[in-house]
Each structure stands twice: as C-alpha cells, then as structure tokens.
C-alpha cells in the first residue's frame, strides 16, 4: 500500500515560544503561543508535516515549512472559523508547497527520470528494491513529477486515506470535482511510474544509449 511507503511525521514537535512578528501581539497571549495554537499543533502537526513532505517539500525544509504553516495560522487565528482549522492549515501548506516547487523548478539539476531510474533500475539487487528507503525515494520522485493540483488530491486519498467528502472540505471542492481529479491523478501516477520504469529498463548496460535529451516535463 502506498501509505506504508510514506514518511511519518516526527512526534511531539511543538512551536517555540517567542514573538511571531512585531505588531502581532494582539493575536497572542502575553506568555507566548496561545493555548489555541498549541492545541492546533498537538492535533494537526503530524498531518501537516506529512502533507508538506508528500506535496514536494524536501526533507531538509519540511520542519521549517510546517512551522511556517502554524505561524500563519497564529497570525490569522481570528480569521479562521471554528471547525475549519484543518482546511485552513492544509490550504496554507498547499500554498507553501507551491512556492517551494517553483523555487525547486528553477534550481533543479537532476531530472525526475534520472533520479527514478536509479531507484528502480532493473539490474538492482531485489533486496535493494524492497528497501523502504528506496521505496520512499521512488514515491517521492513519482509524486514530484505530478501536477500539484492532482497530487494534492492523490496524497489526501491514497496516503492520508481521507474520504472524498473530507477531501472536498479541505480543498473546498464539490464531490464531483474531487472524484474527477482523483481519477486523473491515479491515471497520471500510473503513467509516470510506467514512464520511469521504461526509462530505467532502457538504460541498462545491455541496451545502447538512445542519446535523446529530455525536452521538458509533461
């Protein structure tokens, strides 16, 4: 199952005390982060951490990105309707992941196909192929090649195992749109896996190099 290959969030993380920013004291208690934000962190930290990771935020940046999500919530706590906290947090995480993806797109040096070819190379030892680290790497690369709009629905359904109505609430989408995007996301996921595996198979020492250059992401 895909969920078994996903990274799990560190347990027990909390926002540090201290000022969020100058001028934000009206949204905070005198002694640091409010009980409201601490409760929010306790309930939703793991979900947001996993979501950011699965939405393409690199391992080295995911802790800071998660903290940023909750700082945003803290600054805007009076704008968040009761009962919509999770949707607000996920929406913020999606925006942050989008910014990270744009930044990475400008600085990426290794193509998705080259990276995944290393992870699923057919000449690899079978014991290596079942290694959880390699499985996570493969999943990361496949997800990274997906359109973010489809990826977010796929992550919520396949990795977080949320229902369509729950996804609709988080993304503020009608059920029909959720179903349509999830269908397209599953198709895209399968297509990308096949493409990466085909590239890996074509890059074995037994096969001549094609000499073709990658023209761009699909």
N, CA and C of each residue as an Amber inpcrd file, in Angstrom:
protein
   654
   0.8460000  -1.1930000   0.0000000   0.0000000   0.0000000   0.0000000
   0.8800000   1.2400000   0.0000000   0.4570000   2.2760000  -0.7390000
   1.2470000   3.4850000  -0.8330000   1.4910000   4.1150000   0.5270000
   0.4810000   4.0950000   1.3780000   0.6070000   4.7400000   2.6820000
   1.7690000   4.1650000   3.4690000   2.0440000   2.8890000   3.3000000
   3.1090000   2.2440000   4.0410000   4.4680000   2.7850000   3.6500000
   4.5710000   3.3570000   2.4350000   5.8430000   3.8620000   1.9690000
   6.0520000   5.3220000   2.3260000   5.0390000   5.9810000   2.8510000
   5.1460000   7.4130000   3.1230000   5.9000000   7.6650000   4.4160000
   6.6700000   8.7560000   4.4410000   7.3440000   9.1600000   5.6680000
   6.3200000   9.5250000   6.7110000   6.6370000   9.2330000   7.9440000
   5.7540000   9.6410000   9.0260000   6.3550000  10.8690000   9.7010000
   5.4890000  11.7230000  10.1790000   5.9480000  12.9580000  10.8120000
   6.5960000  12.6660000  12.1450000   7.6070000  13.4580000  12.5150000
   8.1750000  13.3360000  13.8510000   7.0890000  13.5910000  14.8850000
   7.1340000  12.8940000  15.9770000   6.1190000  13.0290000  17.0120000
   6.5980000  13.9920000  18.0960000   5.6520000  14.7320000  18.6270000
   5.9650000  15.5610000  19.7820000   6.5480000  16.9120000  19.4460000
   6.5220000  17.3590000  18.1970000   7.0360000  18.6770000  17.8620000
   6.0720000  19.7370000  18.3730000   6.6000000  20.8930000  18.6620000
   5.7580000  21.9990000  19.1090000   6.3600000  23.3000000  18.6320000
   5.5400000  24.3130000  18.4960000   6.0320000  25.6330000  18.1340000
   6.7870000  26.2170000  19.3110000   7.8810000  26.9260000  19.0460000
   8.6210000  27.5600000  20.1340000   7.8720000  28.7770000  20.6400000
   8.1640000  29.1550000  21.8600000   7.6320000  30.4040000  22.3720000
   8.3910000  31.5470000  21.7200000   7.8630000  32.7420000  21.8960000
   8.5490000  33.8980000  21.3450000   7.6790000  34.6140000  20.3520000
   8.0970000  35.7980000  19.9640000   7.3120000  36.6260000  19.0740000
   7.2310000  36.0370000  17.6880000   6.0650000  36.1410000  17.0820000
   5.8830000  35.7560000  15.6940000   6.4130000  36.8610000  14.8100000
   6.0160000  38.0680000  15.0890000   6.4950000  39.2320000  14.3570000
   6.0610000  40.4590000  15.1340000   6.7730000  41.5530000  14.9240000
   6.4020000  42.7720000  15.6130000   5.0070000  43.1920000  15.1880000
   4.2410000  43.6850000  16.1340000   2.9020000  44.1340000  15.8130000
   1.8590000  43.0470000  15.8310000   2.2380000  41.8060000  16.1830000
   1.2750000  40.7050000  16.1520000   0.7680000  40.3480000  17.5380000
   1.1120000  41.1720000  18.5390000   0.7960000  40.8070000  19.9220000
  -0.6960000  40.7230000  20.1780000  -1.5080000  41.4040000  19.3840000
  -2.9440000  41.3550000  19.6200000  -3.5120000  39.9770000  19.3490000
  -2.7960000  39.1540000  18.5870000  -3.2930000  37.8200000  18.2550000
  -2.6730000  36.7530000  19.1590000  -1.9720000  37.1670000  20.1950000
  -1.2620000  36.2160000  21.0340000  -1.5080000  36.5320000  22.4980000
  -1.2810000  35.5500000  23.3170000  -1.3400000  35.7920000  24.7470000
  -0.0050000  36.3650000  25.1910000   0.0250000  36.9080000  26.3790000
   1.2380000  37.5550000  26.8630000   2.3860000  36.5770000  27.0160000
   2.1100000  35.3210000  27.3510000   3.1680000  34.3810000  27.6840000
   3.7080000  33.5680000  26.5310000   3.3930000  33.8830000  25.3090000
   3.9000000  33.1100000  24.1860000   2.7630000  32.6390000  23.3170000
   2.9580000  31.4850000  22.6770000   1.9000000  30.9600000  21.8160000
   0.6560000  30.6780000  22.6470000  -0.4900000  31.0110000  22.1010000
  -1.7410000  30.8490000  22.8370000  -2.0910000  29.3860000  23.0110000
  -2.9500000  29.0750000  23.9920000  -3.4320000  27.7000000  24.1350000
  -4.0930000  27.1990000  22.8530000  -4.7290000  28.1210000  22.1280000
  -5.3920000  27.7500000  20.8650000  -4.3860000  27.1880000  19.8680000
  -3.2870000  27.8810000  19.6580000  -2.3180000  27.4170000  18.6620000
  -1.6070000  26.1630000  19.1530000  -1.3830000  26.0690000  20.4550000
  -0.7460000  24.8570000  20.9870000  -1.6510000  23.6430000  20.7700000
  -2.9410000  23.8300000  20.9600000  -3.8770000  22.7320000  20.7260000
  -3.9050000  22.3700000  19.2450000  -3.8240000  23.3920000  18.3950000
  -3.8220000  23.1610000  16.9540000  -2.6050000  22.3400000  16.5480000
  -1.4570000  22.6820000  17.0970000  -0.2290000  21.9430000  16.8060000
  -0.3490000  20.4950000  17.2680000  -0.8760000  20.3090000  18.4740000
  -0.9870000  18.9650000  19.0240000  -1.8670000  18.0660000  18.1580000
  -2.9250000  18.6370000  17.5990000  -3.8790000  17.8460000  16.8240000
  -3.4450000  17.6530000  15.3750000  -2.8720000  18.7010000  14.7740000
  -2.6800000  18.6910000  13.3190000  -1.2320000  18.6630000  12.8460000
  -0.2660000  18.6990000  13.7550000   1.1380000  18.7920000  13.3240000
   1.5260000  17.6420000  12.3980000   1.2480000  16.4210000  12.8180000
   1.6690000  15.2570000  12.0270000   1.0610000  15.2830000  10.6280000
  -0.2210000  15.6160000  10.5430000  -0.9060000  15.6700000   9.2510000
  -0.2830000  16.7190000   8.3380000  -0.0080000  17.9050000   8.8740000
   0.5750000  18.9610000   8.0580000   1.9980000  18.6200000   7.6550000
   2.7700000  18.0460000   8.5590000   4.1520000  17.6460000   8.2370000
   4.1520000  16.6350000   7.1020000   3.3190000  15.6070000   7.2080000
   3.2550000  14.5950000   6.1560000   2.7750000  15.1990000   4.8420000
   1.7730000  16.0660000   4.9180000   1.2230000  16.6700000   3.7100000
   2.2810000  17.4830000   2.9780000   3.0110000  18.2980000   3.7010000
   4.0650000  19.0970000   3.0800000   5.1270000  18.2100000   2.4420000
   5.4840000  17.1580000   3.1440000   6.5020000  16.2360000   2.5990000
   6.0040000  15.5860000   1.3230000   4.7650000  15.1380000   1.3310000
   4.1930000  14.4700000   0.1740000   3.8580000  15.4360000  -0.9590000
   3.7320000  16.7180000  -0.6310000   3.4700000  17.7250000  -1.6570000
   4.7610000  18.2730000  -2.2550000   5.8920000  17.7010000  -1.8730000
   7.1460000  18.0300000  -2.5370000   8.1260000  18.8720000  -1.7620000
   7.8300000  19.2000000  -0.5120000   8.7930000  19.9550000   0.2820000
   9.9180000  19.0100000   0.6970000  11.1730000  19.3460000   0.4010000
  12.2910000  18.4460000   0.7190000  12.4020000  18.1520000   2.2120000
  12.9630000  17.0120000   2.5240000  13.1270000  16.5860000   3.9170000
  13.8190000  17.6620000   4.7430000  14.8480000  18.2910000   4.1810000
  15.6160000  19.2800000   4.9270000  14.8270000  20.5590000   5.2180000
  13.7360000  20.7790000   4.4870000  12.9680000  22.0150000   4.6370000
  11.5970000  21.8140000   5.2780000  11.2000000  20.5600000   5.4720000
   9.8140000  20.3090000   5.8830000   9.5200000  20.7880000   7.3030000
  10.4850000  20.7200000   8.2050000  10.2380000  21.2030000   9.5690000
   9.9600000  22.7010000   9.5700000  10.7940000  23.4640000   8.8490000
  10.5960000  24.9100000   8.7890000   9.2760000  25.2520000   8.1050000
   8.9530000  24.5040000   7.0510000   7.7000000  24.7620000   6.3310000
   6.4970000  24.4820000   7.2250000   6.5730000  23.4180000   8.0120000
   5.4800000  23.0900000   8.9290000   5.2990000  24.1830000   9.9640000
   6.3920000  24.6420000  10.4980000   6.3240000  25.7160000  11.4890000
   5.7230000  26.9730000  10.8600000   6.0700000  27.2480000   9.6140000
   5.5370000  28.4220000   8.9290000   4.0140000  28.3470000   8.7990000
   3.5030000  27.1430000   8.5260000   2.0530000  26.9570000   8.4220000
   1.3680000  27.3950000   9.7140000   1.9260000  26.9730000  10.8410000
   1.2940000  27.2980000  12.1170000   1.5110000  28.7480000  12.5210000
   2.6230000  29.3570000  12.0900000   2.7990000  30.7900000  12.3390000
   1.7280000  31.5780000  11.5840000   1.4550000  31.1730000  10.3510000
   0.4150000  31.8350000   9.5730000  -0.9380000  31.7070000  10.2800000
  -1.2220000  30.4960000  10.7690000  -2.4780000  30.2840000  11.4960000
  -2.5420000  31.1520000  12.7400000  -1.4250000  31.2730000  13.4290000
  -1.3850000  32.0850000  14.6420000  -1.6780000  33.5510000  14.3350000
  -1.0900000  34.0560000  13.2590000  -1.3170000  35.4550000  12.8860000
  -2.7580000  35.6940000  12.4480000  -3.3820000  34.6540000  11.8850000
  -4.7260000  34.8300000  11.3270000  -5.8000000  34.0770000  12.1160000
  -5.5210000  33.7860000  13.3660000  -6.4360000  32.9440000  14.1370000
  -7.8440000  33.5070000  14.2150000  -7.9900000  34.8270000  14.2180000
  -9.3240000  35.4150000  14.3130000 -10.0680000  35.3850000  12.9840000
  -9.3620000  35.0180000  11.9140000  -9.9990000  34.8930000  10.5940000
 -10.4390000  33.4560000  10.3090000 -10.0580000  32.5350000  11.1860000
 -10.3300000  31.1150000  10.9500000 -11.6060000  30.7130000  11.6830000
 -12.5910000  30.3120000  10.9260000 -13.8610000  29.9170000  11.5320000
 -13.6940000  28.6240000  12.3250000 -14.4040000  28.5370000  13.4190000
 -14.3470000  27.3260000  14.2390000 -14.8060000  26.1190000  13.4220000
 -14.0220000  25.0640000  13.4620000 -14.3250000  23.8610000  12.7050000
 -13.6410000  23.7930000  11.3550000 -13.0460000  24.9140000  10.9070000
 -12.3750000  24.9200000   9.6020000 -10.8590000  25.0010000   9.7370000
 -10.3630000  24.7170000  10.9320000  -8.9320000  24.8530000  11.1800000
  -8.0940000  23.9370000  10.2760000  -8.5300000  22.7030000  10.1390000
  -7.7480000  21.7570000   9.3360000  -7.6970000  22.1840000   7.8770000
  -8.8220000  22.6510000   7.3660000  -8.8700000  23.1100000   5.9780000
  -7.9610000  24.3190000   5.7790000  -7.9690000  25.2360000   6.7460000
  -7.1010000  26.4030000   6.6480000  -5.6330000  25.9840000   6.6450000
  -5.2730000  25.0870000   7.5500000  -3.8810000  24.6350000   7.6410000
  -3.4330000  23.9450000   6.3600000  -4.2930000  23.0810000   5.8120000
  -3.9010000  22.3810000   4.5970000  -3.7950000  23.3510000   3.4260000
  -4.7230000  24.3070000   3.3430000  -4.6500000  25.3020000   2.2840000
  -3.3620000  26.0980000   2.3640000  -2.9640000  26.4590000   3.5780000
  -1.7060000  27.1780000   3.7670000  -0.5190000  26.3040000   3.3720000
  -0.5660000  25.0400000   3.7590000   0.5060000  24.1010000   3.3990000
   0.6170000  23.9630000   1.8800000  -0.5200000  23.9380000   1.2080000
  -0.5240000  23.8130000  -0.2510000   0.1250000  25.0260000  -0.9000000
  -0.1620000  26.2120000  -0.3790000   0.4610000  27.4230000  -0.9110000
   1.9760000  27.4000000  -0.6960000   2.3960000  26.9700000   0.4870000
   3.8230000  26.9140000   0.7840000   4.5130000  25.8870000  -0.1020000
   3.8810000  24.7350000  -0.2830000   4.4550000  23.6960000  -1.1470000
   4.5690000  24.1930000  -2.5900000   3.5820000  24.9640000  -3.0420000
   3.6280000  25.5160000  -4.3880000   4.8210000  26.4420000  -4.5550000
   5.0660000  27.2910000  -3.5620000   6.2150000  28.1910000  -3.6120000
   7.5220000  27.4120000  -3.6430000   7.5900000  26.3480000  -2.8430000
   8.7990000  25.5230000  -2.8170000   9.0260000  24.8520000  -4.1700000
   7.9510000  24.3520000  -4.7680000   8.0510000  23.6900000  -6.0580000
   8.5420000  24.6560000  -7.1300000   8.0550000  25.8810000  -7.1110000
   8.5000000  26.8690000  -8.0870000   9.9750000  27.1680000  -7.9190000
  10.4100000  27.2600000  -6.6730000  11.8240000  27.5180000  -6.4060000
  12.6930000  26.3570000  -6.8650000  12.2290000  25.1550000  -6.5880000
  12.9980000  23.9750000  -6.9900000  13.0490000  23.8360000  -8.5050000
  11.9630000  24.2250000  -9.1830000  11.9250000  24.1180000 -10.6440000
  12.9940000  24.9960000 -11.2810000  13.3390000  26.0890000 -10.6080000
  14.3520000  26.9910000 -11.1540000  15.7580000  26.5030000 -10.8790000
  15.9190000  25.6300000  -9.8660000  17.2640000  25.2260000  -9.4650000
  17.5390000  23.7360000  -9.6490000  16.5350000  22.9800000 -10.1330000
  16.6930000  21.5370000 -10.2680000  17.8420000  21.1990000 -11.2220000
  18.7240000  20.2950000 -10.7950000  19.8680000  19.9150000 -11.6130000
  19.7620000  18.4990000 -12.1430000  19.0070000  17.6580000 -11.4470000
  18.8590000  16.2630000 -11.8590000  17.4080000  16.0340000 -12.2270000
  17.1660000  15.4530000 -13.4030000  15.7980000  15.2520000 -13.8570000
  15.1020000  14.1800000 -13.0380000  13.7660000  14.2310000 -13.0050000
  12.9860000  13.2150000 -12.3060000  13.2780000  11.8380000 -12.8810000
  13.3830000  11.7530000 -14.2160000  13.5960000  10.4560000 -14.8400000
  14.9340000   9.8510000 -14.4420000  15.9820000  10.6740000 -14.3600000
  17.2920000  10.1560000 -13.9790000  17.2880000   9.6610000 -12.5460000
  16.6200000  10.4080000 -11.6700000  16.5830000  10.0200000 -10.2690000
  15.7880000   8.7450000 -10.0570000  14.6430000   8.6460000 -10.7220000
  13.8230000   7.4570000 -10.5230000  14.4600000   6.2450000 -11.1770000
  15.2200000   6.4420000 -12.2560000  15.8970000   5.3310000 -12.9100000
  16.8830000   4.6740000 -11.9470000  17.5160000   5.4990000 -11.1080000
  18.4370000   4.9560000 -10.1180000  17.6950000   4.1580000  -9.0560000
  16.4730000   4.5970000  -8.7370000  15.7030000   3.9500000  -7.6650000
  15.0530000   2.6490000  -8.0990000  14.7190000   2.5170000  -9.3900000
  14.0000000   1.3250000  -9.8410000  14.7630000   0.5840000 -10.9350000
  16.0620000   0.7800000 -11.0190000  16.8420000   0.1520000 -12.0670000
  16.6560000  -1.3610000 -12.0260000  16.2930000  -1.9900000 -13.1470000
  16.0060000  -3.4250000 -13.1480000  17.2120000  -4.2950000 -12.8330000
  18.4280000  -3.7530000 -12.9130000  19.6100000  -4.5380000 -12.5870000
  19.9250000  -4.5030000 -11.0950000  19.1320000  -3.7570000 -10.3170000
  19.3710000  -3.6560000  -8.8840000  19.0980000  -4.9850000  -8.1990000
  19.7720000  -5.1890000  -7.0930000  19.5440000  -6.3700000  -6.2720000
  18.0990000  -6.3440000  -5.7610000  17.3670000  -7.4580000  -5.8470000
  15.9730000  -7.4890000  -5.3650000  15.8360000  -7.0120000  -3.9300000
  16.8400000  -7.3110000  -3.0950000  16.7640000  -6.8870000  -1.7020000
  16.8190000  -5.3640000  -1.5890000  17.4900000  -4.7320000  -2.5460000
  17.5480000  -3.2740000  -2.5350000  16.2120000  -2.6770000  -2.9490000
  15.5420000  -3.3450000  -3.8800000  14.2850000  -2.8140000  -4.4030000
  13.1810000  -2.7790000  -3.3610000  13.2470000  -3.6800000  -2.3670000
  12.2200000  -3.7030000  -1.3350000  12.6190000  -2.8850000  -0.1280000
  13.7970000  -2.3100000  -0.1690000  14.2490000  -1.4790000   0.9300000
  13.3160000  -0.2740000   1.0700000  12.8910000   0.0020000   2.2840000
  11.9190000   1.0720000   2.4980000  12.4420000   2.4320000   2.0560000
  13.7340000   2.6490000   2.2220000  14.2750000   3.9400000   1.8180000
  14.1550000   4.1430000   0.3190000  14.4570000   3.0990000  -0.4450000
  14.3690000   3.2040000  -1.8960000  12.9100000   3.3380000  -2.3290000
  12.0260000   2.6530000  -1.6170000  10.6060000   2.7660000  -1.9420000
  10.1120000   4.1910000  -1.7080000  10.5460000   4.7940000  -0.6090000
  10.1540000   6.1780000  -0.3320000  10.7180000   7.1210000  -1.3850000
  11.9590000   6.8660000  -1.7920000  12.5640000   7.7010000  -2.8240000
  11.7860000   7.5980000  -4.1290000  11.3960000   6.3820000  -4.4740000
  10.6320000   6.1900000  -5.6950000   9.3150000   6.9510000  -5.6220000
   8.6110000   6.8230000  -4.5060000   7.3440000   7.5100000  -4.3450000
   7.5340000   9.0190000  -4.4270000   8.5730000   9.5260000  -3.7770000
   8.8390000  10.9610000  -3.8160000   9.0430000  11.4540000  -5.2390000
   9.8160000  10.7340000  -6.0230000  10.1130000  11.1560000  -7.3870000
   8.8750000  11.0960000  -8.2780000   8.0700000  10.0650000  -8.0860000
   6.8510000   9.9660000  -8.8920000   5.9010000  11.1020000  -8.5350000
   5.6970000  11.3350000  -7.2460000   4.8210000  12.4120000  -6.8240000
   5.3440000  13.7660000  -7.3020000   6.6580000  13.9170000  -7.2880000
   7.2620000  15.1830000  -7.6750000   7.0070000  15.5110000  -9.1420000
   6.7830000  14.4860000  -9.9400000   6.5280000  14.6980000 -11.3640000
   5.0580000  14.9500000 -11.6720000   4.2010000  14.8340000 -10.6710000
   2.7750000  15.0250000 -10.8780000   2.3860000  16.4960000 -10.8170000
   1.3360000  16.8380000 -11.5280000   0.7410000  18.1640000 -11.4140000
   0.2710000  18.3550000  -9.9740000   0.5920000  19.5210000  -9.3830000
   0.3140000  19.7270000  -7.9620000  -1.1720000  19.6670000  -7.6540000
  -2.0010000  20.1210000  -8.5700000  -3.4560000  20.0820000  -8.3610000
  -3.9420000  18.6470000  -8.1980000  -3.4080000  17.7410000  -9.0200000
  -3.7800000  16.3350000  -8.9310000  -3.0570000  15.6590000  -7.7660000
  -1.8530000  16.0660000  -7.5490000  -1.0450000  15.4730000  -6.4950000
  -1.6810000  15.6640000  -5.1220000  -2.2230000  16.8610000  -4.8710000
  -2.8150000  17.1280000  -3.5660000  -3.9880000  16.1970000  -3.2940000
  -4.8330000  15.9660000  -4.3000000  -5.9690000  15.0540000  -4.1380000
  -5.4660000  13.6250000  -3.9520000  -4.4660000  13.2320000  -4.7210000
  -3.9030000  11.8870000  -4.6410000  -3.3180000  11.6290000  -3.2500000
  -2.5660000  12.5900000  -2.7410000  -1.9500000  12.4400000  -1.4200000
  -3.0110000  12.2680000  -0.3410000  -4.0370000  13.0870000  -0.3900000
  -5.0870000  13.0140000   0.6330000  -5.8480000  11.6940000   0.5630000
  -6.0930000  11.2060000  -0.6510000  -6.8730000   9.9740000  -0.8080000
  -6.0410000   8.7260000  -0.5660000  -4.8730000   8.6530000  -1.1880000
  -4.0890000   7.4180000  -1.1690000  -3.1350000   7.3040000   0.0130000
  -2.6090000   8.4180000   0.4860000  -1.6520000   8.3740000   1.5850000
  -2.2940000   8.7060000   2.9300000  -3.1470000   9.7300000   2.9310000
  -3.8290000  10.0760000   4.1750000  -5.1150000   9.2780000   4.3570000
  -5.5750000   8.6170000   3.2960000  -6.7620000   7.7700000   3.3110000
  -8.0210000   8.5360000   3.7410000  -8.1350000   9.7670000   3.2610000
  -9.3400000  10.5460000   3.5280000 -10.4290000  10.1770000   2.5270000
 -11.6710000  10.3840000   2.9180000 -12.7910000  10.1310000   2.0180000
 -12.9680000  11.3160000   1.0710000 -13.7320000  11.1020000   0.0140000
 -13.9900000  12.1840000  -0.9390000 -14.6480000  13.3910000  -0.2610000
 -15.6490000  13.1890000   0.6030000 -16.2330000  14.3490000   1.2890000
 -15.2140000  15.1070000   2.1420000 -14.3330000  14.3760000   2.8210000
 -13.3010000  15.0280000   3.6350000 -12.3460000  15.8300000   2.7570000
 -11.9780000  15.2680000   1.6150000 -11.0950000  15.9750000   0.6870000
 -11.7890000  17.2260000   0.1560000 -13.0740000  17.0900000  -0.1570000
 -13.8360000  18.2280000  -0.6420000 -13.8460000  19.3770000   0.3480000
 -13.9630000  19.0570000   1.6370000 -13.9660000  20.0860000   2.6760000
 -12.5970000  20.7660000   2.7510000 -11.5250000  19.9670000   2.7390000
 -10.1800000  20.5260000   2.8630000  -9.8220000  21.4200000   1.6840000
 -10.1870000  20.9860000   0.4820000  -9.8230000  21.7250000  -0.7240000
 -10.9140000  22.6640000  -1.2100000 -12.0530000  22.6570000  -0.5000000
 -13.1980000  23.4910000  -0.8810000 -13.6270000  23.1950000  -2.3210000
 -13.8180000  21.9090000  -2.5930000 -14.2060000  21.4460000  -3.9260000
 -15.4910000  20.6250000  -3.8350000 -16.3420000  20.6740000  -4.8550000
 -17.5140000  19.7890000  -4.8840000 -17.0780000  18.3450000  -5.0770000
 -17.9180000  17.4110000  -4.6600000 -17.5610000  15.9920000  -4.7270000
 -17.2410000  15.5480000  -6.1500000 -17.9880000  16.0600000  -7.1140000
 -17.7390000  15.6750000  -8.4990000 -16.3420000  16.0490000  -8.9520000
 -15.8830000  17.2170000  -8.5410000 -14.5350000  17.6650000  -8.9030000
 -13.4860000  16.8110000  -8.2140000 -13.7320000  16.4740000  -6.9500000
 -12.8010000  15.6010000  -6.2220000 -12.6700000  14.2650000  -6.9440000
 -13.8040000  13.6660000  -7.3130000 -13.7890000  12.3640000  -7.9850000
 -13.0570000  12.4460000  -9.3240000 -13.2970000  13.5250000 -10.0640000
 -12.6560000  13.6950000 -11.3650000 -11.1450000  13.8500000 -11.2220000
 -10.7370000  14.6840000 -10.2750000  -9.2990000  14.9010000 -10.0790000
  -8.6120000  13.6470000  -9.5680000  -9.2870000  12.9070000  -8.6890000
  -8.6820000  11.6910000  -8.1580000  -8.5070000  10.6560000  -9.2560000
  -9.4970000  10.5340000 -10.1360000  -9.3800000   9.6090000 -11.2620000
  -8.2040000   9.9900000 -12.1650000  -8.1010000  11.2740000 -12.4750000
  -7.0000000  11.7370000 -13.3170000  -5.6650000  11.5830000 -12.6120000
  -5.6510000  11.8010000 -11.2850000  -4.4130000  11.6770000 -10.5250000
  -3.9110000  10.2380000 -10.5250000  -4.8150000   9.2980000 -10.3540000
  -4.4100000   7.8900000 -10.3640000  -3.8800000   7.4890000 -11.7320000
  -4.5190000   8.0060000 -12.7930000  -4.0430000   7.7230000 -14.1370000
  -2.6600000   8.3250000 -14.3570000  -2.4760000   9.5570000 -13.9030000
  -1.1780000  10.2140000 -14.0720000  -0.0940000   9.5010000 -13.2850000
  -0.4390000   9.0790000 -12.0580000   0.5330000   8.3570000 -11.2290000
   0.9970000   7.0900000 -11.9480000   0.0340000   6.3230000 -12.4690000
   0.3840000   5.0910000 -13.1690000   1.1990000   5.3500000 -14.4170000
   0.8690000   6.3970000 -15.1480000   1.5990000   6.7340000 -16.3690000
   3.0410000   7.1220000 -16.0580000   3.2230000   7.9040000 -15.0150000
   4.5760000   8.3340000 -14.6400000   5.4240000   7.1480000 -14.1990000
   4.8350000   6.2510000 -13.4140000   5.5720000   5.0630000 -12.9770000
   6.0130000   4.2430000 -14.1870000   5.1010000   4.0450000 -15.1340000
   5.4440000   3.2800000 -16.3410000   6.5450000   3.9630000 -17.1280000
   6.4720000   5.2980000 -17.2330000   7.4830000   6.0180000 -17.9870000
   8.8520000   5.9040000 -17.3310000   8.8740000   6.0350000 -15.9940000
  10.1370000   5.9330000 -15.2900000  10.7260000   4.5280000 -15.3920000
   9.8650000   3.5210000 -15.2730000  10.3460000   2.1440000 -15.3660000
  10.8560000   1.8440000 -16.7820000  10.1740000   2.3800000 -17.7640000
  10.6210000   2.1730000 -19.1370000  11.9760000   2.8250000 -19.3580000
  12.1780000   4.0090000 -18.8030000  13.4660000   4.6850000 -18.9390000
  14.5500000   3.9030000 -18.2260000  14.2130000   3.3660000 -17.0280000
  15.1880000   2.5760000 -16.2830000  15.5740000   1.3340000 -17.0650000
  14.5840000   0.6620000 -17.6590000  14.8550000  -0.5440000 -18.4420000
  15.6950000  -0.2170000 -19.6630000  15.4870000   0.9350000 -20.2580000
  16.2340000   1.3190000 -21.4490000  17.6210000   1.7950000 -21.1610000
  17.9310000   1.9950000 -19.8610000  19.2570000   2.4980000 -19.5130000
  20.1730000   1.4180000 -18.9650000  19.7720000   0.1300000 -19.0810000
  20.6110000  -0.9590000 -18.5990000  21.8520000  -1.0570000 -19.4650000
  22.9680000  -1.6220000 -18.9310000  24.1840000  -1.7830000 -19.7120000
  23.9770000  -2.6390000 -20.9580000  22.9150000  -3.4460000 -20.9740000
  22.6440000  -4.3290000 -22.1090000  22.0820000  -3.5570000 -23.2970000
  21.5760000  -2.3460000 -23.0440000  20.9140000  -1.5850000 -24.0810000
  21.7860000  -0.4220000 -24.5310000  21.8070000  -0.0890000 -25.8250000
  22.5530000   1.0810000 -26.2810000  21.8690000   2.3490000 -25.8250000
  22.6710000   3.3710000 -25.5340000  22.1090000   4.6430000 -25.1160000
  21.3710000   5.2850000 -26.2790000  20.2440000   5.8990000 -25.9840000
  19.4310000   6.4690000 -27.0520000  19.9880000   7.7950000 -27.5160000
  20.7020000   8.4910000 -26.6120000  21.2700000   9.7800000 -26.9800000
  20.2560000  10.9060000 -26.9930000  19.0100000  10.6040000 -26.6580000
  17.9890000  11.6420000 -26.6650000  18.0800000  12.4770000 -25.4100000
  17.7900000  13.7480000 -25.5820000  17.7770000  14.6680000 -24.4570000
  16.3330000  14.9390000 -24.0450000  16.1550000  15.1300000 -22.7680000
  14.8130000  15.3900000 -22.2480000  14.3960000  16.7920000 -22.6380000
  13.2250000  16.9150000 -23.2460000  12.7890000  18.2120000 -23.7150000
  11.9770000  18.9850000 -22.7170000  11.5130000  18.3560000 -21.6480000
  10.7030000  19.0690000 -20.6660000   9.7650000  18.1150000 -19.9640000
   9.1970000  18.5840000 -18.8870000   8.2960000  17.7500000 -18.1020000
   6.9340000  17.7450000 -18.7380000   6.2610000  16.5880000 -18.6260000
   4.9070000  16.5000000 -19.1620000   3.9250000  16.9550000 -18.1270000
